[in-house]
């Protein structure tokens, strides 16, 4: 504007004073200064008309130049020039602003003032892969990537984005069971819908970039939501009981395996002890047999003495004098007072007294 104002002031300096009064010389002919003034006015008008071709594109815009109403080129932020009207004109849509499309609901900001957000059931009710119905509300965020394609490739880009997003969401939900859709598959659903909608918009050449798909609500229909919650609680209880059973199994099975391993180890130890003992006795027997083969008399006497020593050590002994005329009956009282008494030493029977009665003396 400042440049145009300076140009206009410069041109006014060439216009003679009194121009436009309509004066003419006698004789009816136009004066030479009058012709010069008209030419100068035409030149000024052409300069001013040409100066109207300058335009500025803001950093958040793209300039779309139309030549006789048809798309010609795209210009970028900064000072640009086009052939002035009516040959060329410029459209400058904002390409950095993120737009949103709501599907399944309408919020207060996008609807009529004074109304709360409301559900649109015709858009939100969808059929899942296991033939259940869910009520889905989601938002699609998009922006202009190519201003020329955005303005001329589709008639209504916002409505095209809405239709493509709803169609792609129905396709993705139709492949997904209801349980993952309600719980842990939300991120994957959003990514799949974003990719599918972007593919459609690229196929249409719409010049639109999908920046985000955001699920707002994924619930069963309102008419059956209480029953569905009962089913969810039952499934939660079943999962809890299953986890408790797994915990008990993880506790009892290792202990049983440990007890089994201990019993096997003890049995193996007993086996090794028995084998070692049997092996030692066998070697001892073979050693005695070898000694017996070398000296039978000495070995037999040794075995006899060792056997008698072992027998007499563990057996109570009674020594009877062979010169005694009569033998008084002997009643062993070793175990009479209890099993814990020590065995009595060998007893020697003495002859009876003159009265013929008495007990043996030790």
TORKOL-4160 file (C-alpha; in steps of 0.2 Angstrom, whole numbers, padded with zeros to 4 digits, m for minus):
362
<pt num="1" X="0000" Y="0000" Z="0000"/>
<pt num="2" X="0014" Y="0012" Z="0004"/>
<pt num="3" X="0022" Y="0008" Z="m0013"/>
<pt num="4" X="0006" Y="0012" Z="m0022"/>
<pt num="5" X="0004" Y="0028" Z="m0013"/>
<pt num="6" X="0021" Y="0034" Z="m0017"/>
<pt num="7" X="0018" Y="0029" Z="m0035"/>
<pt num="8" X="0002" Y="0039" Z="m0036"/>
<pt num="9" X="0010" Y="0054" Z="m0028"/>
<pt num="10" X="0024" Y="0053" Z="m0041"/>
<pt num="11" X="0012" Y="0052" Z="m0056"/>
<pt num="12" X="0002" Y="0067" Z="m0049"/>
<pt num="13" X="0017" Y="0078" Z="m0050"/>
<pt num="14" X="0016" Y="0076" Z="m0070"/>
<pt num="15" X="m0002" Y="0081" Z="m0071"/>
<pt num="16" X="m0003" Y="0099" Z="m0076"/>
<pt num="17" X="m0013" Y="0111" Z="m0065"/>
<pt num="18" X="m0031" Y="0114" Z="m0071"/>
<pt num="19" X="m0032" Y="0097" Z="m0079"/>
<pt num="20" X="m0050" Y="0091" Z="m0082"/>
<pt num="21" X="m0057" Y="0108" Z="m0085"/>
<pt num="22" X="m0062" Y="0104" Z="m0103"/>
<pt num="23" X="m0055" Y="0120" Z="m0111"/>
<pt num="24" X="m0052" Y="0120" Z="m0130"/>
<pt num="25" X="m0045" Y="0132" Z="m0143"/>
<pt num="26" X="m0055" Y="0142" Z="m0155"/>
<pt num="27" X="m0058" Y="0133" Z="m0171"/>
<pt num="28" X="m0064" Y="0117" Z="m0163"/>
<pt num="29" X="m0048" Y="0106" Z="m0163"/>
<pt num="30" X="m0041" Y="0098" Z="m0147"/>
<pt num="31" X="m0025" Y="0106" Z="m0140"/>
<pt num="32" X="m0009" Y="0097" Z="m0139"/>
<pt num="33" X="m0008" Y="0098" Z="m0120"/>
<pt num="34" X="m0025" Y="0091" Z="m0119"/>
<pt num="35" X="m0020" Y="0075" Z="m0129"/>
<pt num="36" X="m0004" Y="0074" Z="m0118"/>
<pt num="37" X="m0014" Y="0074" Z="m0102"/>
<pt num="38" X="m0026" Y="0060" Z="m0108"/>
<pt num="39" X="m0012" Y="0049" Z="m0113"/>
<pt num="40" X="m0004" Y="0052" Z="m0096"/>
<pt num="41" X="m0020" Y="0048" Z="m0087"/>
<pt num="42" X="m0021" Y="0032" Z="m0097"/>
<pt num="43" X="m0003" Y="0027" Z="m0092"/>
<pt num="44" X="m0006" Y="0031" Z="m0074"/>
<pt num="45" X="m0022" Y="0020" Z="m0075"/>
<pt num="46" X="m0012" Y="0006" Z="m0082"/>
<pt num="47" X="0001" Y="0008" Z="m0069"/>
<pt num="48" X="m0011" Y="0008" Z="m0055"/>
<pt num="49" X="m0021" Y="m0007" Z="m0063"/>
<pt num="50" X="m0004" Y="m0017" Z="m0064"/>
<pt num="51" X="0000" Y="m0013" Z="m0046"/>
<pt num="52" X="m0016" Y="m0021" Z="m0040"/>
<pt num="53" X="m0007" Y="m0038" Z="m0045"/>
<pt num="54" X="0004" Y="m0038" Z="m0030"/>
<pt num="55" X="m0003" Y="m0048" Z="m0015"/>
<pt num="56" X="0004" Y="m0055" Z="0001"/>
<pt num="57" X="0003" Y="m0073" Z="0006"/>
<pt num="58" X="0003" Y="m0075" Z="0025"/>
<pt num="59" X="0014" Y="m0089" Z="0034"/>
<pt num="60" X="m0001" Y="m0100" Z="0037"/>
<pt num="61" X="m0008" Y="m0098" Z="0020"/>
<pt num="62" X="m0005" Y="m0104" Z="0002"/>
<pt num="63" X="m0010" Y="m0094" Z="m0013"/>
<pt num="64" X="m0020" Y="m0102" Z="m0027"/>
<pt num="65" X="m0019" Y="m0091" Z="m0043"/>
<pt num="66" X="m0034" Y="m0093" Z="m0054"/>
<pt num="67" X="m0033" Y="m0088" Z="m0073"/>
<pt num="68" X="m0050" Y="m0084" Z="m0080"/>
<pt num="69" X="m0058" Y="m0094" Z="m0065"/>
<pt num="70" X="m0047" Y="m0110" Z="m0068"/>
<pt num="71" X="m0033" Y="m0116" Z="m0057"/>
<pt num="72" X="m0016" Y="m0110" Z="m0064"/>
<pt num="73" X="m0003" Y="m0111" Z="m0050"/>
<pt num="74" X="0001" Y="m0112" Z="m0031"/>
<pt num="75" X="0011" Y="m0098" Z="m0023"/>
<pt num="76" X="0019" Y="m0099" Z="m0006"/>
<pt num="77" X="0021" Y="m0086" Z="0009"/>
<pt num="78" X="0028" Y="m0070" Z="0005"/>
<pt num="79" X="0025" Y="m0055" Z="m0008"/>
<pt num="80" X="0019" Y="m0062" Z="m0025"/>
<pt num="81" X="0012" Y="m0055" Z="m0041"/>
<pt num="82" X="m0002" Y="m0061" Z="m0053"/>
<pt num="83" X="m0010" Y="m0053" Z="m0068"/>
<pt num="84" X="m0023" Y="m0041" Z="m0061"/>
<pt num="85" X="m0041" Y="m0044" Z="m0062"/>
<pt num="86" X="m0051" Y="m0049" Z="m0072"/>
<pt num="87" X="m0038" Y="m0061" Z="m0080"/>
<pt num="88" X="m0031" Y="m0068" Z="m0064"/>
<pt num="89" X="m0037" Y="m0069" Z="m0046"/>
<pt num="90" X="m0030" Y="m0076" Z="m0030"/>
<pt num="91" X="m0038" Y="m0087" Z="m0016"/>
<pt num="92" X="m0028" Y="m0089" Z="0000"/>
<pt num="93" X="m0034" Y="m0103" Z="0011"/>
<pt num="94" X="m0026" Y="m0107" Z="0028"/>
<pt num="95" X="m0016" Y="m0123" Z="0027"/>
<pt num="96" X="m0010" Y="m0124" Z="0045"/>
<pt num="97" X="m0026" Y="m0123" Z="0054"/>
<pt num="98" X="m0032" Y="m0140" Z="0060"/>
<pt num="99" X="m0050" Y="m0144" Z="0056"/>
<pt num="100" X="m0061" Y="m0157" Z="0065"/>
<pt num="101" X="m0075" Y="m0168" Z="0060"/>
<pt num="102" X="m0086" Y="m0176" Z="0073"/>
<pt num="103" X="m0094" Y="m0193" Z="0070"/>
<pt num="104" X="m0107" Y="m0201" Z="0081"/>
<pt num="105" X="m0110" Y="m0185" Z="0091"/>
<pt num="106" X="m0111" Y="m0166" Z="0090"/>
<pt num="107" X="m0102" Y="m0155" Z="0103"/>
<pt num="108" X="m0108" Y="m0138" Z="0109"/>
<pt num="109" X="m0094" Y="m0129" Z="0100"/>
<pt num="110" X="m0099" Y="m0137" Z="0083"/>
<pt num="111" X="m0118" Y="m0137" Z="0085"/>
<pt num="112" X="m0130" Y="m0123" Z="0090"/>
<pt num="113" X="m0126" Y="m0112" Z="0104"/>
<pt num="114" X="m0134" Y="m0116" Z="0120"/>
<pt num="115" X="m0136" Y="m0135" Z="0117"/>
<pt num="116" X="m0125" Y="m0148" Z="0125"/>
<pt num="117" X="m0116" Y="m0162" Z="0116"/>
<pt num="118" X="m0128" Y="m0175" Z="0109"/>
<pt num="119" X="m0126" Y="m0192" Z="0101"/>
<pt num="120" X="m0131" Y="m0196" Z="0083"/>
<pt num="121" X="m0135" Y="m0214" Z="0084"/>
<pt num="122" X="m0137" Y="m0216" Z="0065"/>
<pt num="123" X="m0118" Y="m0213" Z="0064"/>
<pt num="124" X="m0112" Y="m0221" Z="0080"/>
<pt num="125" X="m0120" Y="m0238" Z="0080"/>
<pt num="126" X="m0109" Y="m0251" Z="0072"/>
<pt num="127" X="m0108" Y="m0270" Z="0070"/>
<pt num="128" X="m0092" Y="m0279" Z="0077"/>
<pt num="129" X="m0083" Y="m0294" Z="0070"/>
<pt num="130" X="m0092" Y="m0306" Z="0082"/>
<pt num="131" X="m0110" Y="m0298" Z="0078"/>
<pt num="132" X="m0112" Y="m0287" Z="0093"/>
<pt num="133" X="m0117" Y="m0268" Z="0092"/>
<pt num="134" X="m0107" Y="m0254" Z="0099"/>
<pt num="135" X="m0110" Y="m0236" Z="0100"/>
<pt num="136" X="m0094" Y="m0226" Z="0094"/>
<pt num="137" X="m0090" Y="m0208" Z="0095"/>
<pt num="138" X="m0074" Y="m0202" Z="0087"/>
<pt num="139" X="m0066" Y="m0186" Z="0080"/>
<pt num="140" X="m0056" Y="m0184" Z="0064"/>
<pt num="141" X="m0043" Y="m0170" Z="0064"/>
<pt num="142" X="m0037" Y="m0164" Z="0047"/>
<pt num="143" X="m0028" Y="m0150" Z="0038"/>
<pt num="144" X="m0025" Y="m0144" Z="0020"/>
<pt num="145" X="m0009" Y="m0151" Z="0012"/>
<pt num="146" X="m0012" Y="m0145" Z="m0006"/>
<pt num="147" X="m0022" Y="m0129" Z="m0007"/>
<pt num="148" X="m0025" Y="m0131" Z="m0026"/>
<pt num="149" X="m0031" Y="m0149" Z="m0024"/>
<pt num="150" X="m0042" Y="m0145" Z="m0009"/>
<pt num="151" X="m0051" Y="m0131" Z="m0018"/>
<pt num="152" X="m0054" Y="m0140" Z="m0035"/>
<pt num="153" X="m0053" Y="m0159" Z="m0033"/>
<pt num="154" X="m0068" Y="m0162" Z="m0022"/>
<pt num="155" X="m0084" Y="m0152" Z="m0020"/>
<pt num="156" X="m0085" Y="m0152" Z="m0001"/>
<pt num="157" X="m0069" Y="m0158" Z="0007"/>
<pt num="158" X="m0076" Y="m0158" Z="0025"/>
<pt num="159" X="m0091" Y="m0169" Z="0021"/>
<pt num="160" X="m0079" Y="m0181" Z="0011"/>
<pt num="161" X="m0068" Y="m0183" Z="0026"/>
<pt num="162" X="m0083" Y="m0187" Z="0037"/>
<pt num="163" X="m0090" Y="m0200" Z="0025"/>
<pt num="164" X="m0073" Y="m0208" Z="0022"/>
<pt num="165" X="m0070" Y="m0209" Z="0041"/>
<pt num="166" X="m0087" Y="m0216" Z="0045"/>
<pt num="167" X="m0085" Y="m0229" Z="0031"/>
<pt num="168" X="m0067" Y="m0234" Z="0036"/>
<pt num="169" X="m0072" Y="m0235" Z="0055"/>
<pt num="170" X="m0086" Y="m0247" Z="0051"/>
<pt num="171" X="m0074" Y="m0258" Z="0041"/>
<pt num="172" X="m0062" Y="m0259" Z="0055"/>
<pt num="173" X="m0075" Y="m0262" Z="0068"/>
<pt num="174" X="m0082" Y="m0275" Z="0057"/>
<pt num="175" X="m0066" Y="m0285" Z="0058"/>
<pt num="176" X="m0063" Y="m0282" Z="0077"/>
<pt num="177" X="m0072" Y="m0292" Z="0091"/>
<pt num="178" X="m0081" Y="m0282" Z="0104"/>
<pt num="179" X="m0070" Y="m0286" Z="0119"/>
<pt num="180" X="m0054" Y="m0279" Z="0111"/>
<pt num="181" X="m0064" Y="m0264" Z="0104"/>
<pt num="182" X="m0069" Y="m0260" Z="0122"/>
<pt num="183" X="m0053" Y="m0263" Z="0130"/>
<pt num="184" X="m0035" Y="m0263" Z="0123"/>
<pt num="185" X="m0038" Y="m0261" Z="0104"/>
<pt num="186" X="m0042" Y="m0243" Z="0104"/>
<pt num="187" X="m0025" Y="m0237" Z="0098"/>
<pt num="188" X="m0024" Y="m0250" Z="0084"/>
<pt num="189" X="m0041" Y="m0245" Z="0079"/>
<pt num="190" X="m0037" Y="m0227" Z="0078"/>
<pt num="191" X="m0021" Y="m0230" Z="0068"/>
<pt num="192" X="m0030" Y="m0242" Z="0056"/>
<pt num="193" X="m0044" Y="m0229" Z="0053"/>
<pt num="194" X="m0031" Y="m0215" Z="0051"/>
<pt num="195" X="m0022" Y="m0225" Z="0038"/>
<pt num="196" X="m0037" Y="m0230" Z="0028"/>
<pt num="197" X="m0045" Y="m0212" Z="0028"/>
<pt num="198" X="m0028" Y="m0205" Z="0022"/>
<pt num="199" X="m0028" Y="m0218" Z="0008"/>
<pt num="200" X="m0045" Y="m0213" Z="0002"/>
<pt num="201" X="m0041" Y="m0195" Z="0002"/>
<pt num="202" X="m0025" Y="m0198" Z="m0007"/>
<pt num="203" X="m0035" Y="m0208" Z="m0020"/>
<pt num="204" X="m0047" Y="m0194" Z="m0022"/>
<pt num="205" X="m0033" Y="m0182" Z="m0024"/>
<pt num="206" X="m0041" Y="m0170" Z="m0011"/>
<pt num="207" X="m0026" Y="m0162" Z="m0005"/>
<pt num="208" X="m0031" Y="m0166" Z="0013"/>
<pt num="209" X="m0019" Y="m0173" Z="0027"/>
<pt num="210" X="m0027" Y="m0183" Z="0041"/>
<pt num="211" X="m0017" Y="m0179" Z="0057"/>
<pt num="212" X="m0026" Y="m0189" Z="0070"/>
<pt num="213" X="m0041" Y="m0200" Z="0073"/>
<pt num="214" X="m0047" Y="m0200" Z="0091"/>
<pt num="215" X="m0060" Y="m0212" Z="0099"/>
<pt num="216" X="m0071" Y="m0202" Z="0111"/>
<pt num="217" X="m0082" Y="m0217" Z="0117"/>
<pt num="218" X="m0084" Y="m0235" Z="0114"/>
<pt num="219" X="m0099" Y="m0242" Z="0123"/>
<pt num="220" X="m0113" Y="m0255" Z="0121"/>
<pt num="221" X="m0130" Y="m0247" Z="0116"/>
<pt num="222" X="m0138" Y="m0238" Z="0130"/>
<pt num="223" X="m0153" Y="m0251" Z="0130"/>
<pt num="224" X="m0141" Y="m0266" Z="0135"/>
<pt num="225" X="m0127" Y="m0257" Z="0144"/>
<pt num="226" X="m0132" Y="m0263" Z="0161"/>
<pt num="227" X="m0133" Y="m0281" Z="0155"/>
<pt num="228" X="m0117" Y="m0279" Z="0147"/>
<pt num="229" X="m0109" Y="m0273" Z="0162"/>
<pt num="230" X="m0116" Y="m0288" Z="0172"/>
<pt num="231" X="m0107" Y="m0299" Z="0159"/>
<pt num="232" X="m0091" Y="m0289" Z="0161"/>
<pt num="233" X="m0092" Y="m0291" Z="0180"/>
<pt num="234" X="m0094" Y="m0310" Z="0178"/>
<pt num="235" X="m0079" Y="m0311" Z="0166"/>
<pt num="236" X="m0069" Y="m0301" Z="0178"/>
<pt num="237" X="m0074" Y="m0313" Z="0192"/>
<pt num="238" X="m0069" Y="m0328" Z="0181"/>
<pt num="239" X="m0053" Y="m0320" Z="0177"/>
<pt num="240" X="m0049" Y="m0317" Z="0196"/>
<pt num="241" X="m0054" Y="m0335" Z="0200"/>
<pt num="242" X="m0042" Y="m0341" Z="0186"/>
<pt num="243" X="m0028" Y="m0330" Z="0193"/>
<pt num="244" X="m0031" Y="m0337" Z="0210"/>
<pt num="245" X="m0030" Y="m0355" Z="0204"/>
<pt num="246" X="m0015" Y="m0351" Z="0194"/>
<pt num="247" X="m0007" Y="m0344" Z="0210"/>
<pt num="248" X="m0011" Y="m0359" Z="0220"/>
<pt num="249" X="m0005" Y="m0370" Z="0206"/>
<pt num="250" X="0011" Y="m0360" Z="0206"/>
<pt num="251" X="0013" Y="m0363" Z="0225"/>
<pt num="252" X="0009" Y="m0381" Z="0227"/>
<pt num="253" X="0017" Y="m0389" Z="0211"/>
<pt num="254" X="0034" Y="m0383" Z="0215"/>
<pt num="255" X="0033" Y="m0389" Z="0233"/>
<pt num="256" X="0027" Y="m0406" Z="0227"/>
<pt num="257" X="0041" Y="m0407" Z="0215"/>
<pt num="258" X="0053" Y="m0402" Z="0229"/>
<pt num="259" X="0046" Y="m0415" Z="0241"/>
<pt num="260" X="0047" Y="m0428" Z="0227"/>
<pt num="261" X="0065" Y="m0423" Z="0223"/>
<pt num="262" X="0069" Y="m0424" Z="0242"/>
<pt num="263" X="0062" Y="m0442" Z="0243"/>
<pt num="264" X="0071" Y="m0447" Z="0227"/>
<pt num="265" X="0087" Y="m0440" Z="0235"/>
<pt num="266" X="0084" Y="m0449" Z="0251"/>
<pt num="267" X="0081" Y="m0466" Z="0242"/>
<pt num="268" X="0096" Y="m0464" Z="0232"/>
<pt num="269" X="0106" Y="m0461" Z="0247"/>
<pt num="270" X="0099" Y="m0476" Z="0256"/>
<pt num="271" X="0103" Y="m0486" Z="0240"/>
<pt num="272" X="0121" Y="m0480" Z="0240"/>
<pt num="273" X="0123" Y="m0484" Z="0259"/>
<pt num="274" X="0115" Y="m0502" Z="0256"/>
<pt num="275" X="0126" Y="m0505" Z="0241"/>
<pt num="276" X="0142" Y="m0499" Z="0250"/>
<pt num="277" X="0137" Y="m0509" Z="0266"/>
<pt num="278" X="0134" Y="m0525" Z="0255"/>
<pt num="279" X="0150" Y="m0522" Z="0246"/>
<pt num="280" X="0160" Y="m0520" Z="0262"/>
<pt num="281" X="0152" Y="m0536" Z="0269"/>
<pt num="282" X="0156" Y="m0545" Z="0253"/>
<pt num="283" X="0174" Y="m0540" Z="0253"/>
<pt num="284" X="0175" Y="m0544" Z="0272"/>
<pt num="285" X="0168" Y="m0562" Z="0268"/>
<pt num="286" X="0180" Y="m0564" Z="0254"/>
<pt num="287" X="0194" Y="m0559" Z="0264"/>
<pt num="288" X="0189" Y="m0571" Z="0278"/>
<pt num="289" X="0187" Y="m0585" Z="0265"/>
<pt num="290" X="0204" Y="m0581" Z="0258"/>
<pt num="291" X="0211" Y="m0582" Z="0275"/>
<pt num="292" X="0202" Y="m0598" Z="0278"/>
<pt num="293" X="0209" Y="m0606" Z="0262"/>
<pt num="294" X="0226" Y="m0601" Z="0268"/>
<pt num="295" X="0225" Y="m0608" Z="0286"/>
<pt num="296" X="0209" Y="m0618" Z="0289"/>
<pt num="297" X="0212" Y="m0623" Z="0307"/>
<pt num="298" X="0217" Y="m0606" Z="0313"/>
<pt num="299" X="0203" Y="m0598" Z="0304"/>
<pt num="300" X="0190" Y="m0610" Z="0311"/>
<pt num="301" X="0196" Y="m0608" Z="0329"/>
<pt num="302" X="0196" Y="m0589" Z="0327"/>
<pt num="303" X="0179" Y="m0589" Z="0320"/>
<pt num="304" X="0173" Y="m0601" Z="0334"/>
<pt num="305" X="0181" Y="m0589" Z="0347"/>
<pt num="306" X="0173" Y="m0573" Z="0339"/>
<pt num="307" X="0156" Y="m0581" Z="0338"/>
<pt num="308" X="0156" Y="m0588" Z="0356"/>
<pt num="309" X="0163" Y="m0571" Z="0362"/>
<pt num="310" X="0148" Y="m0562" Z="0353"/>
<pt num="311" X="0136" Y="m0575" Z="0360"/>
<pt num="312" X="0142" Y="m0574" Z="0378"/>
<pt num="313" X="0143" Y="m0555" Z="0378"/>
<pt num="314" X="0125" Y="m0553" Z="0375"/>
<pt num="315" X="0118" Y="m0568" Z="0385"/>
<pt num="316" X="0117" Y="m0570" Z="0404"/>
<pt num="317" X="0129" Y="m0584" Z="0410"/>
<pt num="318" X="0127" Y="m0596" Z="0425"/>
<pt num="319" X="0142" Y="m0605" Z="0431"/>
<pt num="320" X="0139" Y="m0621" Z="0440"/>
<pt num="321" X="0153" Y="m0630" Z="0450"/>
<pt num="322" X="0154" Y="m0648" Z="0444"/>
<pt num="323" X="0158" Y="m0654" Z="0462"/>
<pt num="324" X="0142" Y="m0649" Z="0470"/>
<pt num="325" X="0131" Y="m0663" Z="0475"/>
<pt num="326" X="0114" Y="m0654" Z="0473"/>
<pt num="327" X="0109" Y="m0640" Z="0462"/>
<pt num="328" X="0097" Y="m0627" Z="0470"/>
<pt num="329" X="0084" Y="m0620" Z="0458"/>
<pt num="330" X="0090" Y="m0603" Z="0451"/>
<pt num="331" X="0076" Y="m0590" Z="0447"/>
<pt num="332" X="0084" Y="m0576" Z="0436"/>
<pt num="333" X="0077" Y="m0560" Z="0442"/>
<pt num="334" X="0086" Y="m0549" Z="0429"/>
<pt num="335" X="0070" Y="m0543" Z="0421"/>
<pt num="336" X="0058" Y="m0544" Z="0435"/>
<pt num="337" X="0060" Y="m0526" Z="0441"/>
<pt num="338" X="0059" Y="m0519" Z="0424"/>
<pt num="339" X="0067" Y="m0520" Z="0407"/>
<pt num="340" X="0079" Y="m0506" Z="0410"/>
<pt num="341" X="0089" Y="m0515" Z="0423"/>
<pt num="342" X="0107" Y="m0521" Z="0418"/>
<pt num="343" X="0109" Y="m0540" Z="0417"/>
<pt num="344" X="0116" Y="m0548" Z="0433"/>
<pt num="345" X="0134" Y="m0554" Z="0433"/>
<pt num="346" X="0137" Y="m0573" Z="0432"/>
<pt num="347" X="0131" Y="m0582" Z="0447"/>
<pt num="348" X="0141" Y="m0596" Z="0456"/>
<pt num="349" X="0130" Y="m0608" Z="0466"/>
<pt num="350" X="0137" Y="m0613" Z="0483"/>
<pt num="351" X="0132" Y="m0630" Z="0493"/>
<pt num="352" X="0117" Y="m0630" Z="0503"/>
<pt num="353" X="0117" Y="m0626" Z="0522"/>
<pt num="354" X="0116" Y="m0640" Z="0535"/>
<pt num="355" X="0097" Y="m0636" Z="0537"/>
<pt num="356" X="0094" Y="m0640" Z="0519"/>
<pt num="357" X="0087" Y="m0623" Z="0515"/>
<pt num="358" X="0094" Y="m0607" Z="0509"/>
<pt num="359" X="0096" Y="m0596" Z="0493"/>
<pt num="360" X="0111" Y="m0596" Z="0482"/>
<pt num="361" X="0124" Y="m0584" Z="0486"/>
<pt num="362" X="0133" Y="m0573" Z="0473"/>
